[in-house]
């Protein structure tokens, strides 16, 4: 089986618990919906990474969720928790830190309808992080 990879990412400055469409491709364009290729039958994995841009406030914590939606999903919308991010600081300010983390891989088995459109929406829940970023790659066969 030939694997296909589709990536969308965006900054998520919206309010906590509000979903936005992840509409930016890796080249910076906004290509719209993912059109499911004729040889693809399912999503077998989700690769994701999250980060925060800007000053981090003391004691933050949030989880990230995606909603897969569109006519490409015969079983309807799919909500999937990707993970979380937090900062616990003792004192009055957050020190200067740099942390690089590899992307996470989540195996899934989500049936698809060939030739139909698929959208990826993203949300963060918990403490308002300011402007987190979310990147999601769907692995399809």
Secondary structure, 3 states (H helix, E strand, C coil): CCCEEEEEEEEECCCCCCCEECCECCCCCCCCCEECCCCCCEEEEEEEEEEEECCCCCCEEEEEEEEEECCCCCCCCEEEEEEEEEECCCCCCCCCCCCCCCCEEEEEEEECCCCCEEEEEEEEEECCCCEEEEEEEEEEC
